[in-house]
Amino acid sequence: MSRQARPEKPSSGRQVVIDTRRLALDVLVRVDAGGAYANVALPAALKKADLDERDRAFATELVYGVTRRRRALDWVLDAFLVAAPPAPARAALRMGAYQIIELGTPVYAAVSATVSAAPRKHRALVNAVLRRVADAGAPDWPDDPTRLSYPDWIVDTLSDDLGRSAALAALESMNSPAPVHRRDDGYVQDLSSQLVTDAIDVQAGALVADLCAAPGGKATALAARGATVIAGDSHRGRAGLLEANRRALGAGSMAVVAADGRHPPLRPGRFDAVLVDAPCSGLGTLRRRPDARWRIERSAVPRLVELQRSLLDAATGLLRPGGQLVYSVCTLTAAETLAVAAHASRDDRLKLLPAPAQPWSPHGGGAMLLPDADHDGMTLFRWCRI
């Protein structure tokens, strides 16, 4: 954990500090007690607020950081609580503890500003507990899941599948803010997704199907290379987002359909390439969705595996002889990567192709990117239709 001191706020006055924390506190309550998504609720709140860029960045740091570190913060706080506090008090306590423990904010500033942002009836509790947190010093974490602030099952699963050291390093990396990468056409897309597109061997004029295409980053990139892309998604709202991005980027060779990728309304045996960027547990992109680690459950993985297999079965039938099938998922579990790839490889119409080169690392017959400073976690397999 970083204890580097963070400048408290710009010189526009103490009221701005309080307002920024109040905005963050309101969003945190809606995420934790109301079931809102942080990456939806926060932008909506910021859109309504009159905050400068530095204040917006600070509010984002508080909301995303507190949400990621929820388990670790609660372990620290619960040592000084005799009963579970109401949601607004809990959110304020987490926010104050995050500033003290994670950001290295001076104690007087973190406590004073957080108490002022808290509901009046909870201020005495917040003040007392945060001062005790500050006096306690650096936490002595009981285990890795608590220290890293993940559910046990995520740490255990990735440790089993990747090895303990690699898993812990990946999880540690995903506790940091996600980097922003902008393509030459202005579209914001993480590097790992860009590398998936680079690994698809298509030429100008090729016919490509992207069966799970929303929001459209990979489909628009393929269209920019001159391919004719049929981009589909099973949800009409997400298909609408695909269409909006197609128009914004001027992807004239891309067409959008709202269709279930397991039953694509496309002619079999016609496509030069099919991309299945499948729905998955998303365990390689948890830094981009701070509350996802608390939403995804172990029981979801087998259901996702069944869907992934069905999508690959449907995709295989669309390929012409010599066509390429590409399977990518932004997760790291063996069940959704190695096991699903093994299912596809049992189809005698498919031949596994070599894994792409660095920065990819070999993963079975495919390739993997572990989360690091520049990349999200991603896994990729490629086959040729015989």
C-alpha positions, 0 to 999 in steps of 0.5 A: 500500500502506498503511504505517499502523501497526496495533496489535499485539494486545490486552493479553492477553499475547504468547502470544495473539499467537503463537497467532493467528499459528500459526492463520493459518499453519496455514490458509495452509499448507492453502490453498497446499499442501493446496488448501483454500479460504481462506473455508472453512478459516479459519472452520473453524479459528476455530470451534475456537479460543478467540480474542476478536473482535480476534484473530479479525479479525487472523487473518482479515487475515493469511490473506486478506491474505497469500493475496491478496498472494501474488505480490507477497510472493513477488517480494519474498522471492525476492530473498533466497532461494537455493532454494524453501523448504518450504510451512510456511517459505514461508507464514511468510515471506509472513505476516511480509513482509505485516505488514512491507510491507502492515500497517506492523507494527513490524519487531521485533514482526512478525519476533519473533512470526512466527519464534515461530509458525514451525516450529522447524526453519525459524525461523533462515531466517524470521528472516534473510530477514524482517530483510533484507526489512525492511532493503530498504525499500519494493519497486520493483515490476517491473510492475502484475501483480506490484504488484497481485498478480494473474495476468498474464492477469487484468490483461491481459484486464480492461485490454483490456476495460475500459481500463487505468486502469479495470481497474487501479482495479478490481483495486486495490479488490479487494485491500481487505477486502470490506464487509459489508452486511446487509439489513433481514431480517438476510441478509448480501448485497453491495450489487451483488447487492441492486441486481440484485434492485432492477432486476427489475421484478416485482409482488406475485403475479408468477411468477419463475424464478431458474435459478441461485439458490444461495445464495438472496439474490436469490430470497429478496428477490424472494419478500419483494416478494410474488413466487412464486419457483421457485429452482433450482440444479444441485447438490443441496448448493447446493439444500440451502443454498437451502432452508435460507435459504428457511426461515431467512428465512420465504420462504413464496412460494419453492420450491426445485428441484434442476435444471439451468438449461439444462433447467429442469423448468418449463412454457414461456411462463408466467413473468413474469420469469426471472433468470439469475445465471449461473456466471462467472469471478467477476472482480468479486468477488475480494476475497471469495474471496482464493484465487480469483484463483489458481484461475481460469484463462483457459481457463475463460472460453470454457467459462463463456460456452457455459454462459451462452448455454445458460442464456439460451436456456432462460430465454427459452422460459420467459417469457410475452409481456411477461415480463422476462429478466434476466442478471447476472454478477459478472464484468467480462470482455467475453466473459461480458458484451457477447458473451453479451448479443449472443448473447441479443439475436439472438433475435427474441423478445427486445427489449433494455430500457434499462439501470438508472440510477446507480450503474450505468454503461452497458455496451453495452446493459446496465450495469456496476458496477466494484468500489469501496469499497461495491460488488462488480463486477457486470454486468446486461442486461435484455430483454422477451419480445415 
